Amino acid sequence: MSPELLTAIAAIFGSIAWPVAIIVVVIVMRREITHLLSRLEHVNFAGNGMSFNKAALKADIQDAAENLAESAETEATSTRRPALDLTMTALIDTDPVQAVVFSWRRLEQAMIELADAHNVWLDLRSARKSAEQLRGVGAISLEMAEVIKSLYSTYKSAMHSYNFALDKPSIEQYVLLTIETRDAILKMLSTKPGRSEPPAD
């Protein structure tokens, strides 16, 4: 096969690679994309950003709070409510988006540890799938899965928003919910055979 023909074939594959990749992403992530678009309020093409409906974001947080209160995981843990430390309080004041992102990442790490304990490879492309994976092996309850999905929705909105609309009390509630959810997951890990109590933060 001549170099010219190889170059032509490479050019053809190069020209179709991006459209195919986009189609694959849309197929795989269609539920995530649909959920995100349902909360979309405005698109800023010049600034390459989006803004999301504040009421929908608050509804996600409220749903998370209600499901967490009803979950078997929190019933089995201490009634002590988490509190914000000075560092997180300052982060919420100065960079609310990063406060949301940091809180979610810490929760996500606890989910990974729980999945490892159950010999599950967690699909981190979508926390909705991750939550269903954990529920599928009996690691978490239906209510806890819904908590994770709601918290993930807020995280995704923060990541893709050029004007994050949530007020300070709502962000504080979000952070506290992620802490409480993470604590419940770590508590479950500590009660598994062969595992010790996780160190305090």
N, C-alpha and C positions, 0 to 999 in steps of 0.2 A: 504494500500500500504506500503510495507516494506521500511525501511530506505535505504537499498541497492539499491532498484529499483529507489527510489527518487534521490539518488546520481548518478545513471547511467543516468537518464533522464536529470539531471542538467548538467552532463558532455557533453551529446550530444548537448544540447542547447548551452552550452558554446563554443563548438567546431565550431558551425555553425554561431554564433552571428557575428563574425568579417567579414567573407565573405559576409553575408547578408547585413551587415551595409555598406560595401564597394560598393556593387552592388546598394544599395539604393542611396548612395551619388553620384555615377556616373550617375544614371538615373536623379536625381533631378538637379544636377549641370553640366549636360553634355555640355551646351552652354558655361558656364564659363570655364570648363576644355578645351574645344576645342579652345576657344579664347586665353587662356593662352599658350597652346601648339603651337599655330600658331606663337607666338613671341619667343618661346624657341630657344636659340642658342647653349647652352652647359649645360650638366648635370655633376655635380661633385659628384659622388657617395660617395667618401671618405669623403668629407666635408658636405654631405647631403644638397647640394645647387644647384641652377640653375642660369644661366645668360641669359639675354634676348637681343634680337636684338635692338641695339641702334636706328637704323633708324625707326623701328616700334614704339618704345617708343616716339620718336620725332614726328612721324606722328600722334599719339594719341593726343599729346599736341596741335599740329597745328589744328587738327580737332576740338578740344574743343574751341580753339580761334576763328575759323571761325564760328562755330555754335553759340557761345556766342554773337558774333558781330551781327548775323542775328536774334537773338531771340527777341521776343516781350517784354520779361521781362527786358532786358537791355535797350531797347528803351524807356521804361517808367521811367527809373531811371536817376539819375544825370550823366552827362558826365564826372564827376571827376573820374580819374583813381585811383585805390588803390595804396598804396606805402608800401614797406617793412619797418617794424620797426627794431630797432637795435637788438632786441632779435632774431627775425626770421632770420635776415641776419647772425648773429653769428651761429645759428643752421644750416643753409645751409652750412656754411663753415666747421663746425665741425662734423656734422652728417646729411648728406643730406637725408638719408633714413627716419630718424625721422622727418625731416622737411616735407617730403611728407606725412608721416603717420599722423602727427599732423594736417596738413592742411586739409587732407581728413576727419578726425574725426570731425573737427569743421563744415565742410560742411555737413557731415552726420547728425549731431545734428540739423542743420537748416532744413534738409529734414524731420526729425522726427517731428519737431514742425509744419511744413507745413502739414504733413500727419494728425497729431492730429487735426489741425484746420479744416480739411475736413473729420474728423471721419473715417480715413483710418488706418488700422493696417499695418504698413510697414514691408515687408519681407526683413530683413536685411541680409539674407544669400547671397543675390546678389543685388548689386546696379542696375544692369540691370533690374531686376524685380521691384525694388523699383521705378525706373524712369518711368517704364511703368504703375505702379500703380498710381503714381501721375498724369501722363498724362491722364490716363483713367478716372479720376474724374475731369479733366479740371483744375488741379492745376498748371500745367506747360505746356509749348508748346512743340511741337515735337523737335525743336532746342535745348531747354533746357534739354530735356531728353537725347539727343545725347551728349550734353556737359557732363552731369553726367556720362554717360557710358564711355566716353573717359577718364575722370579724374579718374574714378574707375579703368580702365585698368592700368594706371600708378601706382596707389596705390597698386594694387595686385602684379604687377611686383616688386615693391620695397619690399614688404613683403616677397616675395619668392626668391629673388635674393641674391646670396652670393657675387656678384660683380656688384653692381648697376652702370650701364654704363652711365647714363645721366650726362652731363656736368653742370657746375654751372649756366650758362645762362638759360638752359632748365628747371632746377629745380626752378630757380627764376620765370620763366614764369608760371610754374605749380602752384606755391604758389599764385601768383597774380591772376591767373584764378580762383582758389578755393575761394579766398577772394571776387572777383567780383561776382562769382556765388552765394556765401553765402549772400552777400549784396543784390543781386536781390531778393533772396528768402525771406529774412527778410523784405525787402521793401513791398513785396506782403502781408506778414503777417500783417504788420502795417496798411495796407489799408483795411483789412477785418473789418466788423462791430464789434464793441465791443473790438477792439484791439488798443493799443497805440503804438507809435513809439518805437522800441527796443532801449535799451540804447547803446550808443557808446562804442566801445572797448577801 
